[in-house]
Amino acid sequence: MSEEVTKKKIELELEVGTTTVERGVNPYQKWIHLARAVDAWRIFPRLFLTVYIFLLYYSTMWFMSLPDPSLEQSGLISIIVGAGAAWFGLYAGTSNSSKGFKGEE
């Protein structure tokens, strides 16, 4: 009751059509250009850094005007300054990080 397995080699010719379909103008092209402009100008990181600098200035002026700062108050200023250093490091280190995602590398 053994059955023999037969193997055959088949050559196949395939013809592929390369016609393009004209779909017209992309209706979202203006939004795509706007998104690329916002990404290139780095609006949001610069806005966040501006707000951080503003808050850092006022918190530092508040701390320096205290007659006898406590340990908690000095810890708060220390955390604010450290967070700013980390934020600026991220801002400065990610100038071209999205090029690989967009396929521009």
LUMMI-773242 format. One record per residue (C-alpha): residue in one letter; x, y, z. Coordinates in steps of 0.001 Angstrom, whole numbers. Example, Ala and Ser with C-alpha at 12.3 -4.5 7.8 and 13.67 -1.06 7.14 Angstrom:
 residuo       u       v       w
       a   12300   -4500    7800
       s   13670   -1060    7140
//
This chain:
 residuo       u       v       w
       m       0       0       0
       s    2782    2402    -613
       e    2179    5165   -3060
       e    4890    6742   -5078
       v    5257   10496   -5009
       t    6093   12019   -8337
       k    7809   15337   -8626
       k    7532   17535  -11696
       k    9327   20730  -12636
       i    7126   23326  -14244
       e    8308   26410  -16081
       l    5942   29335  -15891
       e    5985   32465  -18022
       l    4371   35503  -16482
       e    3674   38837  -18100
       v    2977   41795  -15817
       g    1431   44997  -17053
       t    2993   48230  -15824
       t     269   50677  -16626
       t    -109   53613  -14262
       v   -3429   54925  -13142
       e   -3761   58702  -13064
       r   -5712   59590   -9957
       g   -5309   63335  -10137
       v   -3943   65705   -7543
       n   -3681   64521   -3953
       p   -6251   66562   -1993
       y   -4108   66351    1151
       q    -901   67626    -437
       k   -1176   71038    1264
       w   -1481   69329    4659
       i    1550   67189    3863
       h    3594   70303    3010
       l    2428   71985    6233
       a    3388   68941    8304
       r    6841   68845    6708
       a    7298   72575    7345
       v    6333   72203   11018
       d    8740   69270   11298
       a   11555   71162    9574
       w   11073   74339   11622
       r   10825   72316   14877
       i    8110   74601   16202
       f    6976   72504   19159
       p   10413   71794   20683
       r   11316   75466   20392
       l    8016   76481   21951
       f    8553   74053   24837
       l   12081   75359   25393
       t   10814   78940   25413
       v    8172   78117   28021
       y   10766   76226   30074
       i   13181   79179   30023
       f   10373   81496   31102
       l    9403   79214   34001
       l   13023   78637   34970
       y   13636   82373   35156
       y   10636   83029   37389
       s   11287   80057   39648
       t   14945   81095   40043
       m   13962   84667   40862
       w   11443   83329   43398
       f   14096   81103   45004
       m   16679   83877   45217
       s   14173   86216   46866
       l   13489   83751   49706
       p   15065   84911   52972
       d   15790   81385   54262
       p   15144   78645   51677
       s   14324   75199   52997
       l   15684   71879   51779
       e   12468   71173   49847
       q   12609   74531   48064
       s   16225   74028   47018
       g   15330   70492   45874
       l   12561   71914   43690
       i   14947   74324   41970
       s   17501   71548   41560
       i   14917   69337   39832
       i   13776   72184   37565
       v   17344   72921   36455
       g   18131   69220   35937
       a   14973   68688   33901
       g   15937   71649   31731
       a   19371   70182   31068
       a   17794   66871   30060
       w   15217   68606   27862
       f   17867   70681   26106
       g   19997   67571   25580
       l   17068   65845   23890
       y   16345   68933   21778
       a   19943   69303   20645
       g   20448   65598   19965
       t   17423   64953   17759
       s   17911   67357   14872
       n   17719   64781   12077
       s   16242   61737   13793
       s   13103   61593   11687
       k   14923   61350    8334
       g   15182   57563    8592
       f   11468   57340    9281
       k   10645   59434    6205
       g   13000   57442    3984
       e   15351   60362    3307
       e   18575   58654    4424
//
